[in-house]
């Protein structure tokens, strides 16, 4: 129960966590720390922080401004080919239809591993394929939902102060290149498979899942990031 409360608190305040992590990283970069050189035999080969600049634009365009979605990632390079990865994000979504008005917001996290398909001598340039396990916790509400019986519309109901945890898996593929003194850029394509497809209690379900997209069995995503290696 305590772990669930801690996870919920982090997700619901993930917007401020993203800002804090990014500002701390920016301070490190502004301090003039350049990318370090590691020996060929070292297991640890550095850590990178990445900010996704594609998802906020794509979600706004696809939703007509109804969805805001932000994310960033941290990964560690091990033995030149393995990249344990942690990704964090925040999303806010609204929608209006005949079935009612929807508003939801919350945070998400992904954890996984990437493997570089290039030889060890390729440096920080790599082609990657990997797996993720992801979860999102959000608060949402659905208002003005029409209720019908066999003869006429009986009225409207509201689902207020709803909360839901969802999880899914991802297969990812992408590339990364070093552009200048530790600065990196690259992209990911993601195929997502939702695990929590139904609710056994019959409660209302959120229409949009932070980090996943609109609720459906499978989804896809595209990230284009700028990063810095410490």
C-alpha positions in Angstrom: 0.0 0.0 0.0 2.8 2.4 0.9 4.6 1.7 -2.4 1.4 2.3 -4.4 0.9 5.7 -2.6 4.5 6.7 -3.3 4.2 5.7 -7.0 0.9 7.6 -7.2 2.4 10.7 -5.7 5.4 10.6 -8.1 3.1 10.2 -11.1 0.7 12.9 -10.2 3.7 15.3 -9.6 5.8 14.1 -12.5 5.6 17.5 -14.3 7.6 19.1 -11.5 10.0 16.1 -11.3 10.7 16.5 -15.0 11.5 20.2 -14.6 13.7 19.5 -11.6 15.7 16.8 -13.3 16.1 18.8 -16.5 17.3 21.9 -14.6 19.8 19.9 -12.6 21.2 18.5 -15.8 21.3 21.9 -17.5 23.3 23.2 -14.5 25.8 20.4 -15.0 26.2 21.1 -18.7 26.5 24.9 -18.1 29.3 24.2 -15.6 31.4 23.1 -18.6 31.6 19.4 -17.9 32.6 17.7 -21.2 32.0 14.1 -22.2 34.5 11.9 -20.5 36.7 9.3 -22.2 36.5 5.8 -20.8 38.9 2.9 -21.2 38.1 0.0 -23.6 38.0 -2.4 -20.6 35.7 -0.3 -18.4 32.1 -1.6 -17.9 30.6 1.8 -17.1 30.8 4.0 -20.2 28.9 7.1 -19.0 25.3 8.3 -18.6 23.1 10.3 -20.9 20.0 12.5 -20.3 17.7 13.0 -23.2 14.7 15.4 -23.8 12.1 14.3 -26.3 11.1 17.2 -28.6 8.9 15.2 -31.0 6.1 13.9 -28.8 4.8 17.3 -27.6 4.5 18.5 -31.2 3.0 15.2 -32.5 0.4 14.9 -29.8 -0.7 18.5 -30.1 -1.1 18.2 -33.9 -2.8 14.8 -33.8 -5.3 15.9 -31.1 -5.9 19.4 -32.3 -4.4 20.8 -29.1 -6.3 18.6 -26.7 -3.3 16.6 -25.5 -0.1 17.7 -23.9 2.6 15.0 -23.5 6.2 15.5 -22.3 8.9 13.0 -21.6 12.6 12.6 -20.9 15.0 9.7 -20.5 18.1 8.6 -18.6 20.3 5.8 -19.8 23.6 4.3 -18.8 26.1 2.8 -21.3 27.6 -0.5 -20.1 30.3 -2.6 -21.9 29.8 -0.3 -24.9 26.6 -2.1 -26.2 24.1 -2.3 -23.3 21.9 0.7 -22.3 19.7 0.3 -19.2 17.1 3.0 -19.6 14.6 4.9 -17.4 12.0 7.2 -19.1 9.7 9.6 -17.2 6.9 11.8 -18.5 3.7 13.7 -17.9 0.5 14.1 -19.9 -2.8 16.1 -19.8 -5.7 15.3 -22.1 -9.2 16.5 -22.7 -12.0 15.4 -25.1 -15.6 16.2 -25.7 -18.1 13.9 -27.4 -21.7 12.8 -27.3 -20.7 10.4 -24.5 -19.5 13.3 -22.2 -16.6 15.5 -21.5 -13.3 13.9 -20.4 -10.3 15.4 -18.5 -7.3 13.4 -17.3 -3.7 14.0 -16.2 -0.9 12.0 -14.7 2.6 10.7 -15.0 4.2 7.6 -16.4 7.5 5.7 -16.3 9.2 3.1 -18.4 12.2 0.9 -17.6 14.0 -1.4 -19.9 17.2 -2.2 -21.9 18.6 -1.3 -25.3 21.2 -3.2 -27.2 23.4 -1.6 -29.8 23.6 -3.4 -33.1 26.9 -1.8 -34.1 30.3 -3.0 -33.3 32.0 -1.8 -30.1 34.3 0.5 -32.0 31.4 2.7 -33.1 31.7 4.9 -30.0 28.5 6.7 -29.0 26.9 6.2 -32.4 24.6 3.3 -32.4 21.6 1.5 -33.8 19.4 0.2 -31.0 16.7 -2.3 -30.3 15.2 -2.8 -26.9 12.3 -3.6 -24.6 10.3 -1.6 -22.1 7.9 -2.2 -19.3 5.8 0.9 -18.6 3.2 2.1 -16.2 1.0 5.2 -15.8 -1.1 6.5 -12.9 -3.5 9.3 -13.5 -6.5 11.1 -12.1 -9.5 11.7 -14.5 -13.1 12.6 -14.6 -15.9 12.2 -17.1 -18.9 14.5 -16.9 -22.3 14.8 -18.6 -22.5 11.1 -19.5 -26.0 10.4 -20.8 -27.9 7.5 -19.2 -30.7 5.8 -21.1 -33.4 3.3 -20.4 -35.6 1.4 -22.8 -37.8 4.4 -23.6 -36.1 7.8 -23.1 -33.0 9.5 -21.8 -33.1 9.3 -18.1 -30.5 11.9 -17.4 -26.8 12.5 -17.1 -24.2 11.3 -14.6 -20.7 12.3 -13.7 -17.6 10.2 -12.8 -15.5 12.4 -10.6 -12.2 11.9 -8.8 -11.4 8.7 -10.7 -7.9 7.2 -10.5 -6.4 4.4 -12.6 -3.1 2.5 -13.0 -2.3 1.1 -16.4 0.7 -0.9 -17.7 2.0 -2.0 -21.0 5.0 -3.4 -22.8 7.0 -1.9 -25.7 9.3 -3.0 -28.4 11.6 -0.1 -29.5 14.1 0.5 -32.3 16.1 3.6 -33.1 19.5 5.3 -33.5 21.7 7.7 -31.7 24.6 9.9 -32.9 27.0 12.2 -31.2 26.9 15.6 -32.8 29.3 17.7 -30.7 31.3 17.4 -27.5 29.0 15.0 -25.7 25.7 16.3 -27.3 23.6 13.6 -28.9 20.6 13.3 -31.1 18.5 10.4 -32.3 15.1 8.9 -32.5 12.9 5.9 -31.4 10.0 4.1 -33.0 7.8 2.3 -30.4 5.2 -0.5 -30.7 3.1 -0.6 -27.5 1.0 -3.5 -26.2 -1.5 -2.6 -23.5 -1.8 -5.2 -20.6 -4.6 -3.6 -18.6 -7.3 -3.7 -21.3 -10.4 -4.0 -19.1 -11.5 -3.1 -15.6 -12.9 -6.0 -13.6 -15.0 -3.8 -11.4 -16.8 -2.1 -14.3 -15.6 1.4 -13.4 -15.0 4.2 -15.9 -11.8 3.9 -17.9 -9.6 6.8 -19.0 -9.7 7.6 -22.7 -6.0 8.6 -22.9 -3.1 6.9 -21.1 0.0 9.1 -20.4 2.9 7.6 -22.3 0.8 5.2 -24.3 -1.8 7.3 -26.1 -5.5 6.7 -26.7 -6.8 3.5 -25.1 -6.7 0.6 -27.5 -5.0 -2.8 -27.5 -1.9 -1.6 -29.4 -0.4 1.8 -30.2 2.7 3.3 -31.7 5.0 6.2 -30.9 7.8 8.3 -32.3 10.5 10.1 -30.2 13.1 12.5 -31.5 15.5 13.5 -28.7 18.4 15.8 -27.9 20.7 14.6 -25.2 23.9 15.1 -23.4 26.4 12.4 -22.2 28.1 12.9 -18.8 
